[in-house]
Amino acid sequence: MNYKIKMGVPEMEDFWKKLVDKKHNDKLTKNEVKIFGKLVKALNFLSSNPRHPGLATHEIEALSNRYGIKVWQSYLENNKPVAGRIFWVSGPNKLDITIIGIEPHPEDKKKGGYHKVKLSDC
């Protein structure tokens, strides 16, 4: 069963469109090439299995409570300072996953680490 990946609006949709346009026009910066590759790999994992071991997907209760819907975090990368994370929600349809944020990993061991995370509208 494959899930359909959607980008939250407006921020995530704009971010993704800009990356794809730059990729097609061969204008990605060195850093964007890395991010694009990691993002494509993670989105492929998410679409085939949101519980893929490499994603280490888990609910972030602080964000779920703030937004009133279960917010999940999956690894974009790991074992790096400020490793990237993908934040997502299920829906709007049964087999949809909507990406609502890509952020560096917040320091959740510190009080209020997830309060700094900015997410897109679903």
PyMOL commands that set and color helices and strands:
alter all, ss='L'
color gray80, all
select helices_A, chain A and resi 11-24+30-48+61-67+113-116
alter helices_A, ss='H'
color red, helices_A
select strands_A, chain A and resi 4-7+58-59+72-75+84-90+96-104
alter strands_A, ss='S'
color yellow, strands_A
deselect
rebuild
show_as cartoon
